[in-house]
Amino acid sequence: MKILFVEDDRMNRRVVRDMLAVAGASMEEAEDGPAGLAMVETDDYAVVLLDLRMPGMDGFEVLARIRGRGDAKGQVPIIVVTADTAPDLRERCLTLGADEILFKPVAMDALFDAMGRILARDEGGGVIL
């Protein structure tokens, strides 16, 4: 299973990459929004993990652009991973098309649970991380 993490902080990417390695998942990394969009354009991912607060193009715009695609790539499961705790954040992300929101620091069990729920829903059941 290939996962993309769009996150500007190298240490956050490393922590999540190490978590995913435990489950045998491979993770590709994009350090900003434009790089993440380019990677979605050229490759297929089981899940996109997406930070919201990045310089330049933020995660809200990345989320809107992915969901605005008229093809199957626009339907890739997206989990927002953020330290932002604004009161309307969850609703805003879900309205833009996020499948789930996790708050930093992300616990391994929370990440695996969210991914398992989303992938089981999309594949009709049975996916366990």
C-alpha positions in Angstrom: 0.0 0.0 0.0 1.4 3.4 -1.0 0.6 6.5 1.0 1.5 10.1 0.3 2.2 12.5 3.2 2.1 16.2 2.2 3.8 17.9 5.1 6.3 20.8 5.4 7.9 19.6 8.6 10.6 16.9 8.0 10.4 15.5 11.5 6.6 15.0 11.3 7.1 13.2 8.0 9.8 11.0 9.6 7.6 10.1 12.6 4.6 9.1 10.4 6.9 7.2 7.9 8.2 5.2 10.9 4.7 4.4 12.1 3.6 3.3 8.6 6.7 1.1 8.3 5.4 -1.0 11.2 2.4 -1.9 9.1 4.5 -2.6 6.0 3.1 0.5 4.2 5.4 2.6 2.0 5.1 6.4 2.3 6.1 9.0 -0.3 6.7 12.5 0.9 5.9 16.0 -0.5 7.2 19.0 1.5 4.6 21.4 0.1 1.3 21.7 -1.6 2.4 22.0 -5.2 4.7 19.0 -4.9 1.9 17.0 -3.4 -0.5 17.9 -6.2 2.2 17.0 -8.8 2.6 13.6 -7.1 -1.1 12.9 -7.1 -1.1 13.8 -10.8 1.6 11.3 -11.6 1.0 8.4 -9.2 -1.8 6.5 -7.5 -2.1 6.4 -3.7 -4.2 4.4 -1.3 -4.4 7.4 1.0 -3.2 11.0 1.1 -2.2 12.4 4.5 -2.4 16.2 4.4 -1.1 18.9 6.7 -3.1 22.1 6.6 -0.6 24.8 7.6 2.1 24.9 5.1 3.8 28.0 3.5 2.6 29.0 0.1 -0.2 26.7 -0.8 -2.0 25.5 2.4 -3.7 22.1 2.9 -7.1 23.6 2.4 -6.2 24.6 -1.2 -4.6 21.2 -1.9 -7.7 19.4 -0.6 -10.0 21.6 -2.7 -7.8 21.0 -5.8 -7.7 17.2 -5.4 -11.5 17.0 -4.8 -12.1 19.4 -7.7 -10.6 16.9 -10.2 -13.1 15.2 -12.5 -11.3 11.8 -12.4 -10.7 8.9 -10.1 -7.6 10.6 -8.5 -10.0 13.2 -7.1 -11.6 10.5 -5.0 -8.4 9.3 -3.2 -9.0 9.0 0.5 -7.6 12.1 2.3 -6.8 12.3 6.0 -6.0 15.7 7.3 -3.2 15.7 9.9 -2.9 19.0 11.7 -2.0 20.8 14.9 -4.6 23.4 14.2 -7.5 23.4 16.7 -9.8 26.1 15.3 -13.4 25.5 16.4 -14.8 25.1 12.9 -11.8 23.2 11.5 -13.4 19.7 11.4 -16.5 21.0 9.7 -14.5 23.0 7.2 -12.3 20.0 6.3 -15.2 17.7 5.9 -17.0 20.2 3.7 -14.0 20.4 1.4 -14.0 16.6 1.1 -11.6 15.3 3.8 -12.4 11.7 4.9 -11.0 12.1 8.4 -9.1 14.6 10.6 -6.3 13.6 13.0 -4.6 16.0 15.4 -0.9 16.2 16.1 0.8 14.6 17.7 -0.7 11.6 15.9 -0.9 8.4 17.8 -0.1 5.2 15.8 -3.4 3.5 16.8 -5.4 6.6 15.8 -3.7 6.7 12.4 -4.2 3.0 11.8 -7.8 3.2 12.9 -8.6 6.1 10.6 -6.9 4.4 7.6 -8.6 1.1 8.3 -12.0 2.7 8.5 -11.6 4.6 5.3 -10.0 1.8 3.3 -12.6 -0.7 4.6 -15.4 1.7 3.5 -13.9 2.3 0.1 -13.1 -1.4 -0.6 -16.3 -2.8 0.9 -14.7 -4.2 4.1 -11.9 -6.3 5.5 -8.9 -4.0 5.3 -6.9 -4.2 8.5 -3.7 -2.3 9.3 
